[in-house]
Amino acid sequence: MMQGAMSTWRSPISVDRLDRFVEPDLCLVHLGGVGGTRAS
């Protein structure tokens, strides 16, 4: 779902990885930018 939103918005950020249920009510998404820059 997040990758589709990024694509629709033509965002320079992509979803690299999703860590589901790190805690019972918490998921983490790891984002990547253009040119290999990364953000979390």
Beta strands, then each sheet from edge to edge (+ up, - down):
strand 1: 14-23
strand 2: 26-32
strand 3: 38-39
sheet 1: 1+ 2- 3+
end
